[in-house]
Amino acid sequence: MNLIQFGGALATIIDPKTGVQLHPRCMGNASLSGPTDESALRACVIKHVGLQIQTALKTGQSFQQATVGAMLASAVGAATSAELGASVSIGLLNVVVSDDDLAALRGGGPASVAQAATTAAPAVLGPGSRVIATWQDGRSAPATIRSFNGTQYEIMWDGGTSTVWVPANAVRPA
């Protein structure tokens, strides 16, 4: 089995409830058994993340519901496996949108986008990325990512002198 990291921008998604145009990005890792070109796998996974989110939105789920949990990763793995003819398992999958996209979703529609400052969708989190991380006791603080092992980020808290490992779901873009 090969562990392959993927990440990138998805096609624009329109939330059918609000009409908000979303510009999500995803990142994660996939385990692959069988001969497949890694770049083809990455492109296929990113495509299927977008398609699965669109399908979930059409069935009435919110964007937040469509992008969390193991169901999205499982569906993307199955669709990618079927397309590539290889066994693909998604081990980690994070989907993020810009603060402007989130504000528009919370505001209920496209008018919120016109009033918000325009920012690009956040980059995939990697070494050097500024984040807000939550520690085991529930407190959150700014930090910088040092590395990623597939399930956890190694971070350094602002003002800290040593690094700690935190689960991927405890980290969000700053």
N, C-alpha and C positions, 0 to 999 in steps of 0.2 A: 504494500500500500504506500502510495506517495501522498504526502501532505502538501497541498498547494494553497498559497494565500492568494486571495483575489480582492479586488476593490475597484470602484469607479462610479461614475455617474450613470444613473438610470435614465431612460427616456422620460420626458415630462409626463406626469400623471395628473389628470384632472379629477378632483374629488367630486363625485356626482351630487352629493348632498349640498355642497357649498359653492361649487363652481371654481374653487381655488385651484390654480395651477401649482403643482408641487414639483420641485426639482431635487429629488432624493439622490443620495449616494449610499452605496453599501460597501461593506468590507467584511472579511471573515476568512475562514479556511475550509477546504474540502479535502476529504480523503478519496483517493481514486485507485481502483484496481483495474488493470487492463491498460493496453496501450492507447493513449490519447494525447494529442498535442496540448500542452499546458495553456497556450494562448487561446486555443479553441475552447477549452474547458472554462477558462475565466470569462470569455465573452458569452458563452452559453449560460453560465450561472447568473451573470448580471442581467441578461435578457429575461431569464425565467423569474428572477426576483421581481422585476417590474411587472411581468405578466401576472404573477400570482397576486401581487398587491392590487392590480387593476381588477382582477376577478373578485377578490374579497370586497373591494369597495362597491362593486356592482351588486353584491349580495346584501348590502346594507351595513357592512362593518365600517367603523371609523378608521381613519388612517392609523391611529395608534393601535387599534385592535388588529389591524391587518399586518402590522410590522413587528409584533412581539410574539414570543413564545416559540416552541419547537415545531408548531404546525407549519409555519412558513418555511423553516429550514427543511423539514421533511418533504413538503410539496416541491420545493425547488430541487432537492436531491433526486426525487423520483422523476421529475420532468427532464432534468439534465441527463440522468441515466438513460431514459428512453430515447432522447435525441442522439446521444453520443454512442449508445450501445455499449456502455461500460458501467460498472458499479460506482456510483458517486454518492458519498455521504457528506452532508454539510455539518461540520462540527461546531462552527461558530458563525453567526450571521448578525451583523448590526446594520440597521438602516437609519440614516440621519437626514434631516432637512435643515435648511437655514432657519435662523430665528424669525426672519420675515415670513417664511412659509408657516411656521408654527403660530405666529401672531395672526395671520390671515385665517387659519383654521379655527383658532379660538374666537376670532371676531365674527365668524360665520360667513365670510364671503370675500369676493375679490375686492370690494371697496377697501378693505383693510390693507390690501397689498399696495394700493395706490397711495395710501396715507403713510405707509411705513417707509423707512429708509431702505434703499436697495442694497443688498449684499449678496455676494455669491454664495452658493451652497458650500458648506464646510468641506475641507479636504478630508480624505480618509485619515483616521488617526494613526500616527506613526511616531517614531522617535523625534523629539523636539516639539511635538504638538502640545499646546497649552490646553489644559482640561480642568474640570471640576471633578474631584474624586470623593467618593463617600467611603469612610472607614467603617469597620465593624460596629462601632457604637452609634452609627447613624449621622455623625457629624460630617459635613462636607467642607472642602477647602481647595484652593487652587493648587495645581501641581503641573509638572512637566513629564511627559512620557519619555522613558529611556529605552524600553524595548517591549516586545509583545511575543508571548510564547505560544499563541494559538488559543488560549483560554484566559490568560491573565496579562495585565499590563504591569510592567515594572515602572514605578513612578518615583519622582522626588518631589516631596511637598515643598512649596515655596518657603524659603528660609531654612530648609532642612539640609543635612550634610550626608545622609545615607538614603538608600532607596528601599522601597517596600513593594511587594506584589499585591495587587488587588484584582478581583474578578472583573472581567470585561464589562459586565452589566453595572458596575459601580463607577464607571467613567463616562463622562459626557463632554462634548466640546465646550471650551470656556467661552 
